[in-house]
Amino acid sequence: MSTLILTLPLARSGPATEYRYTLSPDGHSATRHASARASLLPPVGRAGEVVAVVPAQALSWQRVALPPGIGLQAPRLRAVLDGLLEERLLDEPAQLHFALEPGAKPGAPAWVAICDRAWLRGALQDLEAAGHPVSRVVPEFAPGPTPSGQCELYALGTPDDAWLAMVGQGAAQGVAVLPLSGAALALAGTDATQEPPPVLAAPAVAALAEQLLDRPVQLQTDSDNALRAARTAWDLAQFDLASTVRTRALRKAGGLAGALLRAPQWRAARWG
């Protein structure tokens, strides 16, 4: 199945907005990586999937203790999260989109992803209007165990706007995103007796990262980063966005089923 992975721009989207994209035939390898306006993005076909990646800088993360007995599909879950998070947030909860970590359980701690609601909804609507309805919305990085079992570091952005993402940080294995600097690296919390974790850097900031961090880095292409993000179990399309994305998926599935039934080899089935 072909997958089109789009990185949502940090600014509000518009007709001239360009999206960085990776096209993959199987979700593991990339056949194309470029940037294009929404109207010029490559099609994935009826059986394909469009995955939107929310940049690390657009998300914040909060750890909450879910009340015992709360149903994770209950209509009041969003209101419960509003109450748990209200005093920690700078903006009104109504202006923000929340998404609960996969596998969250009542009565246990859980991570909540938070971003600007209007920004995310606007980006998804613009992509749908251009003929690219999104199937899943994923974070660029998410809390939880890392493949290496220790904090992993990623240098991102451009030389004029470079960032360091720390993934799997601390006992709660959280995510932190800070301007790229040696001071940010010190916050990774590496034990002095251990080898420091490798820094994976986008090609655009690799030289700057080596200079600021005073250590070698490993290159990670934008395509590699997009493919890694798309393989997460997270889906940020929850609460009011869940029904919208689900409707798109059902509409697409219905169109695909209709196309199959109209194919010549299914003529007898149509006769009943």
Buried (B, 14 or more C-beta within 10 A) or exposed (E): EBBBBBBBBEEEBEEEBBBBBBBBEEBEEBEEBBEEBBEEBBEBEEEBBBBBBBBBBBBBBBEBEBEEEBEEEEEEBBEBBBEBBEEEBEEEBEEBBBBBBEEBEBEEEBBBBBBBBEBBBBBBBBBBEBEBBBBBBBBBBBBBEBEEEBBBBBBBBEEEEBBBBBBBBEEEBBBBBEEBBEEBBEBBEBEEEEEBBBBBBBEBBBEBBBEBBEEEBEEBEBBBBBBBBBEBEBBBBBBEBBEBBEEBBEEBEEEEEEEEEEEEEEEEEEEE
